[in-house]
Amino acid sequence: MTVTRDHAPLYEALAAHAQLRARSFHVPGHKQHAPWGEVGAPPYYYDSILEIDVTELSDTDDLHHPEGPIADAQKLAADCYDTEETRFLVGGSTAGNLAMILGVCHSGDLVILQRNVHKSIIHGLMLAGVRAVLLPSAIDASSGLATIPEERLLREALEKYRGEAKAVILSSPNYYGMSHDLTPLVRLAHEIHVPVLVDEAHGPHFGFHPAFPETALRAGADVVVQSTHKMLSAMTMGAMLHMQGALVPRNAVRQALTMVQSSSPSFPIMASLDLARRQLHTQGAEMFRSAMEAVKQATRGLSETTYRALGYGEYASEGIAYDPLKLVLFDESGGLSGFELRDELIRRKCIPEMADARYVVLAFGPGSTWEDGDRLSDALREISQASPNGREKGNKLTDRTRTASSSLETYVVPDPVIFAREGFESHAIELADSAGYRSAEWIIPYPPGIPMLYPGEVITEEIIEQLRRWRHEGAQIQGAQDPELGTLQVKTNL
């Protein structure tokens, strides 16, 4: 049978297998039904999904050596994204980020990357044992948020490390849905035959609607990793890795995938990738009609409150593309912090994706409805009416961005940092006294999972001030031995 975009070959194979009603003498041990009994909450939520939770059988295929429905499903995904090769990921974009780095880099190699990358990129660099040039990211003047490095800075880095650089690693869009055209950066790297690897976790929908930013694949990136579960309709942990061009050793990336992905991958997750691809492949922009209507409904009354959204009106920056499915709200009056606004929304049963000191990020997707947008709009209006007017506090966003943008001219290409799995001999020191020391631990606000401080990085007064703010605001921090951030672990030998 010819497989077309209307098919979901892996899901269809699993459905056909379930319909056999055969006796299972293979793993997993639940034998395709819920055997847990009625202890606590009824387990019936699992009844249907377990019917397709199988293993590598003659009719279900093998992710690590696909020849049947998984191979067909991955080929259809490559066709959907107009790329040369696509691989399914069952460990989220984390698995893809690790594999693309391990497949391209060897111990001692030098890579150039933007500083504000997800921790999985740094973990990949540590596993590979590489030297990394961490380029400061440009700061958007309208929001104060980091985006990607300036073209000038990447050009200087490529010239400085010509002949040494094995890859350029970028992350776009950022967690707030902001992205730039990557074409100029990709072109710079390709001029000297350096591949570009892109963590596009939050952009699996890019390029499929006129209102969406363009994908890094269209910009010519060699490897692009996307979290299909974040903004499309796949199950959590479902993601894809795309490859194109001749600059990347694809066999090495495939081999790395076999090392970082389970030898017993989840078939329900893979089948959901197949279904999400079919939905995108057959519906295109129409797939997002409901989500776009939800966003429109959610923002209809913002002007009647003190809340504003990035990408709208005066808070839209030239040269930045905003993902309309990421609604990034803030209190223009300064009356509520991002954390406080998040908590107020949660009290009204609207659960945001994340918050920081300034912003609340709300993610919409194919499952979003007009009613969702209406509930959010009502919640924002209620919060605004119940909150004291904070306009006398001033527009903190303006103050913040003025400070951030003033430092752009000081950006220079830094020296490489050596990433390794081994830790440092360390001791604790009071946060106030830590300036000038090298950190011996990670400081990672999560979400978004972008490290503020790397092991081996010099602690500055600016970093200390940011950590103080997070401590005061009760931010969720990963990596720190002292969760209150009263002390930091620093290298004993400077």
Secondary structure, DSSP 8 states (H G I E B T S, - for coil): ----TT--HHHHHHHHHHTT-----SS-TTTTS--STTSSS-GGGGTTGGGG---S-TTT--TTS--SHHHHHHHHHHHHTT-SEEEEESSHHHHHHHHHHHHH--TT-EEEEESS--HHHHHHHHHHT-EEEEE---B-TTT--B----HHHHHHHHHHTTTTEEEEEEE-S-TTSEE---HHHHHHHHHTT--EEEE-TT-TTTTSSTTS---TTTTT-SEEEE-HHHHSSS-TT-EEEEE-SSSS-HHHHHHHHHHHS-SS--HHHHHHHHHHHHHHHHHGGGGGHHHHHHHHHHTTTGGGSSEEETTSGGG--TT-EE-TTEEEEEETTSSS-HHHHHHHHHHTT---SEE-SS-EEEE--TT--HHHHHHHHHHHHHHHHHS---GGG--HHHHHHHHHHTTGGG------EE--S----EEEEEGGG-TTSBB-S-BEETTTT--SB-TT-B--HHHHHHHHHHHHHT--EES-SSTT-SEEEEES--
